[in-house]
Amino acid sequence: MASNKRIWLPASPKKKRHKAPDDLKVALKQAADELIESTLKPKYIQPPPTDNDFNYLADLYSKWYQSYFYFCSTYKCPSERAMAPSFEGKFARMEYVGGGKFNLSYMRHTGKWWEIYQDLSMAECLELIAAGEHFIP
């Protein structure tokens, strides 16, 4: 007969978040915006389709939130059946882990972040995002 006893276990420790220095935040924002304008927008943003039944990628941008730096996309919904005129999504996340290093993740189809690279420099992260293997808006 199975026992119905419950036991208490210690909670798992919370992941320590590192605060990114302000100069690093500014440098990353500038480099990411340059990457978006020079590489990602010409590669992924197309003219709006003539058929209004489908969503289309309208804009790409980047932003900081706490110790995370996100690459984001804005999609337009021109259909009259659309619930909203546009929606936003995130497709790449750089988590600052200290010492000028980042962990790089992409958004899976399940809506969860999947970390695939650890302890990369800012330049290495931007190169991987530009390559577009996993990081597609």
C-alpha positions in Angstrom: 0.0 0.0 0.0 1.4 3.4 -1.0 2.2 5.9 1.7 0.4 9.2 1.6 3.1 11.0 3.6 4.5 14.3 2.2 7.9 15.6 3.0 9.4 19.1 3.0 12.4 19.7 0.8 14.5 22.8 0.7 13.7 25.2 -2.1 16.2 25.4 -5.0 18.3 28.5 -4.8 17.4 31.3 -7.1 19.7 32.0 -10.0 21.9 35.0 -9.3 21.4 37.9 -11.7 24.3 40.2 -12.5 23.7 43.9 -13.1 25.2 45.0 -16.4 27.4 48.1 -16.2 25.9 51.2 -17.8 28.7 51.6 -20.3 28.2 48.0 -21.5 24.5 48.6 -21.8 25.1 51.6 -24.1 27.7 49.9 -26.2 25.6 46.8 -26.7 22.5 48.8 -27.5 24.5 50.8 -30.2 26.0 47.6 -31.7 22.7 45.8 -31.7 20.9 48.7 -33.4 23.6 48.9 -36.0 23.3 45.1 -36.6 19.6 45.4 -36.9 19.7 48.3 -39.4 22.6 46.9 -41.5 21.9 43.2 -41.6 18.7 42.0 -40.0 16.2 44.4 -41.5 17.4 44.0 -45.1 17.4 40.3 -44.6 14.0 39.8 -43.0 11.7 42.8 -43.6 9.9 42.6 -46.9 7.3 44.9 -48.4 3.8 44.4 -47.1 1.9 41.6 -49.0 -1.0 42.5 -51.2 -3.1 39.8 -49.6 -4.4 41.1 -46.3 -5.0 37.7 -44.8 -1.5 37.2 -43.5 0.6 38.8 -40.8 3.9 40.3 -41.9 7.1 41.4 -40.2 7.1 45.2 -40.0 10.0 46.2 -37.6 12.9 44.9 -35.6 14.3 46.5 -32.5 16.3 45.8 -29.3 15.8 46.6 -25.6 17.2 46.0 -22.2 15.1 44.5 -19.3 16.9 43.9 -16.0 19.9 41.8 -16.8 18.5 40.6 -20.2 19.0 42.2 -23.6 16.3 41.3 -26.1 16.0 41.3 -29.9 12.3 41.9 -30.7 10.0 42.0 -33.7 6.8 43.7 -34.6 4.3 42.0 -36.8 1.4 43.8 -38.5 -2.0 42.2 -38.9 -3.8 43.8 -41.8 -6.8 41.4 -41.9 -10.2 42.7 -40.9 -10.5 39.5 -38.8 -7.4 40.3 -36.8 -7.8 40.6 -33.0 -5.2 43.5 -32.9 -3.6 45.6 -35.6 -0.1 44.4 -34.5 1.7 42.2 -32.1 5.3 41.9 -30.8 7.6 39.0 -30.1 11.1 38.3 -28.9 13.4 36.1 -30.9 16.8 36.3 -29.1 17.9 37.0 -25.5 21.3 37.8 -24.2 21.6 37.3 -20.4 24.4 39.2 -18.8 26.4 36.8 -16.5 29.2 39.0 -15.4 32.7 39.8 -16.6 31.5 41.1 -20.0 30.0 37.6 -20.8 26.5 36.6 -21.9 24.4 33.5 -22.2 22.5 33.4 -25.5 19.0 32.0 -25.9 16.4 31.8 -28.6 12.6 31.6 -28.3 11.3 28.1 -29.1 8.0 27.4 -30.7 6.7 26.4 -27.3 7.1 30.0 -26.0 10.0 29.1 -23.7 13.6 30.4 -23.9 16.2 27.8 -24.9 19.7 28.6 -23.8 22.2 27.3 -26.4 25.4 29.3 -25.7 27.1 30.2 -22.5 29.8 32.7 -21.6 30.1 34.5 -24.9 31.4 37.9 -25.5 29.2 40.6 -26.9 30.8 40.4 -30.4 30.3 36.6 -30.4 26.7 36.9 -29.5 26.0 39.5 -32.3 27.8 37.3 -34.9 25.6 34.3 -34.0 22.4 36.4 -34.1 23.5 37.8 -37.5 24.2 34.3 -38.9 20.5 33.6 -38.2 20.8 29.8 -37.6 18.5 29.8 -34.5 17.7 33.5 -34.2 15.0 34.2 -36.8 12.3 36.8 -36.1 
